[in-house]
Each structure stands twice: as structure tokens, then as C-alpha cells.
């Protein structure tokens, strides 16, 4: 039985993992082929389920160690989490962002139902500029945006006015930037009132305009309890946390549970070798679980949506092992 068939779709395809695995920037034709092939395979397996691709959320240090990358000047930033990251890499000389824009605009034309997400935006101007660049390349599909920065929460009405149809609240970054807390510390609290207020504000703004809003991140069941006004379909759960929300699927999700940490370790190895990351902070800095590496092919990290209604037979079923290729 396929893991993807147990979901309501993929609310977030974290493409930076594909790029890191390729080891080369978007300027490299092999990277573009690898991402395109992965998305075609995923689209075929999704069988009509919604898919949302997030533009590569690469930090300056990530870009600096990729083959065929000009590499941002500020590769050794004091705080890469808030540095030249995601769409901001397009502001640096020799950026590969144009390659990603052209590739995704063309690919989306052959993959119906594939929507595109803007990562780590601060305001409506960044969303509008990204959308205009895609439209200029001929893209006519659905557009969405992450809301991960407090300024994006403050400007949510103006962001919605750009014409997007999907908002994904990225709680990992939003919690840290709202509370001034690293993900690896106890101060990083997804259920803090300030964080919950931000979620509710974005949700209310989206609902008032008929825009789909979901919440994503590495949170636990306590967040779902803290937001009783949200339906299961309003969340986009990370697959490593799937069994926490669907215990009956524990066996099905076992192979995927620690995949994100495994992928992060592999990509962090380049940063450690280049001196951009202390080995003691690898994986922990991303707020992921410290677990032994798992066997099997490395895949792109995805976040899956639990269906709005979960049939009783799924709750009671004993799931079969999941195939090796999931994302």
C-alpha cells in the first residue's frame, strides 16, 4: 500500500532537498532534469491529489557549496536563517533563480494540479514580483505563498490581494522569528499565545477572501489541540510526524519517520566540510530529531495533508509496509 494514497495530497514539496542531493545549482542541466523527473514521478503517483511545490528555500551557505553556483558574497553570514535565503538569492550576481523560474513554468504546463509556492517572503511586493516573473515565463497555474515571517502576518491582507489562492503558514520559522528562539531550545514553543494569534489572524484573512490556508511544521498533536477551530484538512503534517497524528498508520509510516533528518545530515556534510556549519549543530539547527540514519534511497522531503474525513476502516486497518520511494 502506498503512503501517499493515505493522504489528502501534498501541501509542501521541499525542493531544496532535491537540489542539495543533486549537488549542483539550478544552472546545472542535470539538477533541472533531476527535479523535473522527480516531480513527474510524484505527479503520476498522486493520481489527481493536489501537489504544491515550494521554490527552493536555499540559504547562502547551501548555495555556496553547490556546483555551478556563483555563490552569494555573504556565504558566511552570522545568521543564515535570516540572510540571503529562498527568493532573496535572486538579488545576488549570478543567481540561479531564473533557471528555477523557467523550469517550473514549463514543467507546470505538463503537470495539471501542480501549484507553486513562494518561500520566506516578507511582504506583498516580494510575492507580486515572484508571481510576475512566473507569468512572464508563461505560467498560468495556481500560486501560493508561505507565511513564515512576522511581517508577512502583518501584511497578510495585502499579500492576499496579489491574487494567490493558497497560503501555507510555516510554523518552524514563524515560531522562531516571533519568539526570538532557536528551534533546538525550549523557548521555541509552537503553542505560545503570540504564535497562535498569528495563525488565527492569517486564517481569518484567508477565509474572508476564500483563500485556502493551512498550517505546516514539525509540531506535535498539542498544536492541533490548541487550535480546535481548525479541521484536520487545515493542517499539512510532516511525514516524519505522521504516526503521531495517525497511530494506526505507524507501521506504514515507519520507513519515512526519520527521512528528513537523514536527508539533512547528507546535505549538511557539504556545509561541515566547507566550514559553514559546526558538526555539533547539524540536524539540531533545523529542529529535527536525532536518530540513526535509515537505509534506502534519499527522497525529497514532502509534507502530506490528512484528509478532511478519515474513514473508520482506515483507523482500524493494519497498514502494509510502505514502498521505498515516497516523495
C-alpha positions as CSV (number, residue, x, y, z in Angstrom):
1,X,0.0,0.0,0.0
2,X,1.3,3.4,-0.9
3,X,1.9,6.0,1.8
4,X,0.7,8.8,-0.5
5,X,-2.6,7.1,-1.0
6,X,-3.4,7.6,2.7
7,X,-3.2,11.4,2.4
8,X,-5.3,14.2,1.0
9,X,-2.4,15.4,-1.1
10,X,1.0,17.1,-0.7
11,X,0.8,20.6,0.8
12,X,4.5,21.2,0.6
13,X,7.3,19.7,-1.6
14,X,10.6,21.0,-0.1
15,X,12.6,21.2,-3.3
16,X,15.8,22.4,-1.7
17,X,16.4,18.8,-0.6
18,X,16.4,17.7,-4.3
19,X,18.8,20.4,-5.2
20,X,21.1,19.6,-2.3
21,X,21.0,15.9,-3.2
22,X,21.9,16.8,-6.8
23,X,24.9,18.7,-5.5
24,X,24.6,21.4,-8.2
25,X,22.7,24.6,-8.6
26,X,19.7,25.2,-10.9
27,X,22.1,26.4,-13.5
28,X,23.2,22.8,-14.0
29,X,21.1,20.9,-16.5
30,X,21.4,17.7,-14.5
31,X,19.8,19.3,-11.5
32,X,16.9,20.6,-13.6
33,X,16.4,17.1,-15.0
34,X,16.5,15.5,-11.6
35,X,13.9,17.8,-10.1
36,X,11.7,17.5,-13.2
37,X,11.9,13.7,-13.2
38,X,11.1,13.6,-9.5
39,X,8.0,15.8,-9.9
40,X,6.8,13.9,-12.9
41,X,7.0,10.6,-10.9
42,X,5.3,12.2,-7.9
43,X,2.6,13.6,-10.1
44,X,1.9,10.2,-11.6
45,X,1.7,8.6,-8.2
46,X,-0.5,11.3,-6.8
47,X,-3.3,10.3,-9.1
48,X,-5.1,13.7,-9.1
49,X,-4.3,14.7,-5.5
50,X,-3.2,18.3,-5.1
51,X,0.6,19.0,-5.1
52,X,2.3,22.2,-4.0
53,X,5.9,22.8,-5.0
54,X,7.8,25.3,-2.9
55,X,10.6,27.2,-4.7
56,X,14.0,26.2,-3.3
57,X,14.5,27.5,0.2
58,X,18.3,27.5,0.0
59,X,20.4,29.5,2.4
60,X,23.5,31.4,1.2
61,X,25.7,28.7,2.7
62,X,23.7,26.0,0.9
63,X,24.1,27.8,-2.4
64,X,27.8,28.4,-1.9
65,X,28.7,24.7,-1.8
66,X,26.7,23.7,-4.9
67,X,28.4,23.0,-8.2
68,X,28.0,25.6,-10.9
69,X,26.8,28.2,-8.4
70,X,28.1,31.7,-8.4
71,X,27.6,31.6,-4.6
72,X,26.3,34.7,-2.7
73,X,29.0,37.0,-1.5
74,X,27.7,36.7,2.1
75,X,28.0,32.9,2.3
76,X,29.5,33.2,5.8
77,X,26.5,35.0,7.3
78,X,26.3,35.4,11.1
79,X,22.7,34.2,10.9
80,X,21.9,32.2,7.7
81,X,18.3,31.6,8.8
82,X,17.5,35.3,8.1
83,X,20.1,36.0,5.5
84,X,20.2,35.7,1.7
85,X,17.8,32.9,1.5
86,X,15.0,31.5,-0.6
87,X,13.8,34.1,-3.2
88,X,16.4,36.6,-1.9
89,X,19.1,34.6,-3.7
90,X,17.7,36.2,-6.8
91,X,19.2,39.6,-5.7
92,X,22.8,38.2,-5.9
93,X,25.0,38.3,-9.0
94,X,24.9,35.1,-11.0
95,X,21.8,33.8,-9.2
96,X,20.2,30.6,-10.4
97,X,16.7,31.7,-9.6
98,X,15.9,32.5,-13.2
99,X,16.6,28.8,-14.1
100,X,14.2,27.6,-11.5
101,X,11.5,30.1,-12.7
102,X,11.8,28.9,-16.3
103,X,12.0,25.2,-15.4
104,X,8.9,25.3,-13.1
105,X,6.9,27.5,-15.5
106,X,7.5,25.0,-18.3
107,X,7.0,21.9,-16.1
108,X,3.8,23.0,-14.6
109,X,2.3,23.2,-18.1
110,X,2.6,19.4,-18.4
111,X,1.6,18.6,-14.8
112,X,-2.0,19.7,-14.1
113,X,-2.7,20.3,-10.5
114,X,0.8,21.3,-9.6
115,X,0.8,24.6,-7.7
116,X,3.8,26.8,-7.0
117,X,4.7,28.3,-3.6
118,X,6.8,31.3,-2.7
119,X,9.1,30.7,0.3
120,X,10.1,33.0,3.1
121,X,8.5,36.2,1.8
122,X,8.3,39.3,3.9
123,X,5.6,41.3,2.2
124,X,3.2,41.6,-0.8
125,X,5.9,43.2,-3.1
126,X,8.0,40.1,-2.9
127,X,5.0,37.9,-3.7
128,X,4.0,40.1,-6.6
129,X,7.5,40.3,-8.1
130,X,7.8,36.5,-8.0
131,X,4.3,36.0,-9.5
132,X,5.1,38.5,-12.3
133,X,8.3,36.7,-13.1
134,X,6.4,33.4,-13.4
135,X,3.6,34.9,-15.5
136,X,6.3,36.4,-17.8
137,X,7.6,32.8,-18.4
138,X,4.1,31.7,-19.4
139,X,2.9,30.1,-16.2
140,X,-0.9,30.2,-15.8
141,X,-1.4,27.8,-12.9
142,X,-2.2,28.3,-9.2
143,X,0.1,30.4,-7.0
144,X,0.5,30.3,-3.2
145,X,2.9,31.6,-0.6
146,X,4.4,30.6,2.7
147,X,3.8,32.9,5.7
148,X,6.9,32.4,7.9
149,X,8.0,35.9,8.8
150,X,6.0,38.2,11.2
151,X,6.0,41.0,8.7
152,X,4.1,38.7,6.3
153,X,1.5,38.1,9.0
154,X,1.2,41.9,9.5
155,X,0.7,42.3,5.7
156,X,-1.4,39.3,5.1
157,X,-4.4,41.2,3.6
158,X,-2.1,42.9,1.1
159,X,-0.4,39.6,0.3
160,X,-3.8,38.0,-0.4
161,X,-4.7,40.9,-2.7
162,X,-1.9,39.8,-5.1
163,X,-4.2,37.0,-6.3
164,X,-2.7,33.9,-4.6
165,X,-5.1,31.0,-3.9
166,X,-3.1,29.2,-1.2
167,X,-1.3,30.2,2.0
168,X,0.8,27.8,4.0
169,X,1.8,29.0,7.4
170,X,5.3,27.7,8.1
171,X,5.4,27.4,11.9
172,X,9.0,26.4,12.2
173,X,10.3,29.8,11.1
174,X,7.3,31.8,12.2
175,X,7.6,30.5,15.8
176,X,11.3,31.1,16.0
177,X,11.1,34.6,14.5
178,X,8.1,35.6,16.6
179,X,9.6,34.4,19.9
180,X,13.3,35.1,19.1
181,X,14.0,31.4,19.8
182,X,16.1,28.7,18.1
183,X,14.3,25.6,17.2
184,X,16.6,23.5,19.3
185,X,15.7,25.3,22.5
186,X,12.7,25.1,24.9
187,X,11.8,28.7,24.1
188,X,10.7,27.6,20.6
189,X,7.0,27.0,21.6
190,X,4.5,26.4,18.8
191,X,1.7,26.8,21.2
192,X,2.8,30.3,22.6
193,X,-0.2,32.7,22.5
194,X,1.7,35.1,20.2
195,X,2.2,32.3,17.6
196,X,-1.4,31.1,17.9
197,X,-2.6,34.7,17.4
198,X,-0.7,34.9,14.2
199,X,-2.1,31.7,12.9
200,X,-5.6,32.8,13.7
201,X,-5.1,36.2,12.0
202,X,-3.8,34.6,8.8
203,X,-6.6,32.0,8.9
204,X,-9.3,34.7,9.3
205,X,-7.9,36.8,6.5
206,X,-7.8,33.8,4.1
207,X,-11.3,32.7,4.9
208,X,-12.7,36.1,4.4
209,X,-11.3,36.0,0.8
210,X,-12.0,32.4,0.1
211,X,-8.3,31.5,0.1
212,X,-7.1,28.1,1.4
213,X,-4.9,28.4,4.5
214,X,-3.1,25.5,6.0
215,X,-0.5,25.1,8.8
216,X,2.7,23.2,8.4
217,X,5.8,22.5,10.6
218,X,7.3,19.9,12.9
219,X,4.7,20.5,15.6
220,X,3.0,17.8,17.6
221,X,-0.6,16.9,18.5
222,X,-0.6,19.6,21.2
223,X,-0.8,22.3,18.5
224,X,-3.9,20.6,16.9
225,X,-5.5,20.6,20.4
226,X,-4.6,24.3,20.8
227,X,-6.4,25.2,17.6
228,X,-9.7,23.5,17.9
229,X,-11.3,25.8,15.3
230,X,-9.1,24.2,12.6
231,X,-10.2,21.0,10.8
232,X,-7.8,18.1,10.1
233,X,-7.6,19.3,6.5
234,X,-6.3,22.7,7.7
235,X,-3.0,21.1,8.7
236,X,-0.2,19.8,6.5
237,X,1.7,17.3,8.5
238,X,5.3,16.4,8.0
239,X,5.6,12.7,7.2
240,X,8.2,12.1,10.0
241,X,5.4,13.1,12.4
242,X,2.6,11.2,10.6
243,X,2.3,8.4,13.1
244,X,1.9,10.9,16.0
245,X,-1.4,12.0,14.4
246,X,-2.4,8.7,12.8
247,X,-1.2,6.0,15.2
248,X,-3.0,3.3,13.2
249,X,-0.6,4.2,10.3
250,X,2.6,3.8,12.4
251,X,3.8,0.7,10.5
252,X,3.0,2.3,7.2
253,X,4.9,5.5,8.1
254,X,7.9,3.8,9.8
255,X,10.2,3.9,6.8
256,X,9.6,7.6,6.4
257,X,9.6,8.7,10.0
258,X,13.2,9.9,10.2
259,X,13.8,10.5,6.5
260,X,14.0,14.3,6.9
261,X,16.8,14.0,9.4
262,X,18.7,11.6,7.2
263,X,18.4,14.0,4.2
264,X,19.5,16.9,6.3
265,X,22.6,15.0,7.5
266,X,23.6,14.2,4.0
267,X,23.3,17.8,2.8
268,X,24.9,19.2,5.9
269,X,28.0,17.2,5.3
270,X,29.0,19.6,2.5
271,X,28.5,22.6,4.8
272,X,30.6,21.0,7.5
273,X,33.4,20.2,5.0
274,X,33.3,23.8,3.8
275,X,33.4,25.2,7.3
276,X,30.0,26.8,7.2
277,X,28.5,24.6,9.9
278,X,29.6,23.1,13.2
279,X,29.1,19.3,13.1
280,X,27.6,19.5,16.6
281,X,24.7,21.7,15.3
282,X,23.9,19.6,12.2
283,X,20.2,18.5,12.2
284,X,19.6,20.1,15.6
285,X,19.8,23.5,14.0
286,X,16.8,22.5,11.8
287,X,14.8,21.3,14.8
288,X,14.8,17.7,13.6
289,X,15.1,14.6,15.6
290,X,18.4,13.0,16.4
291,X,18.1,9.4,15.1
292,X,20.4,6.9,13.4
293,X,20.4,7.1,9.6
294,X,17.9,4.9,7.8
295,X,18.6,2.7,4.7
296,X,17.1,3.3,1.3
297,X,17.1,5.9,-1.4
298,X,17.1,9.5,-0.3
299,X,13.9,11.3,-1.4
300,X,12.7,14.9,-1.4
301,X,11.1,16.0,1.8
302,X,7.4,16.4,1.5
303,X,4.6,17.3,3.8
304,X,1.3,15.5,3.4
305,X,-2.2,16.6,4.2
306,X,-4.5,14.4,6.3
307,X,-7.9,14.1,4.6
308,X,-10.8,16.2,6.0
309,X,-12.6,13.0,6.9
310,X,-10.8,9.8,8.0
311,X,-12.8,6.7,7.2
312,X,-13.2,4.3,10.1
313,X,-11.8,1.4,8.1
314,X,-8.5,3.4,7.8
315,X,-8.4,3.9,11.5
316,X,-8.8,0.2,12.1
317,X,-6.7,-1.2,9.3
318,X,-3.3,-2.7,9.7
319,X,-1.3,-0.9,7.0
320,X,1.1,-2.7,4.7
321,X,4.8,-1.6,4.6
322,X,5.3,1.5,2.5
323,X,7.4,1.3,-0.7
324,X,10.9,2.7,-0.7
325,X,10.0,5.7,-2.9
326,X,7.7,8.1,-1.2
327,X,8.4,11.6,-2.3
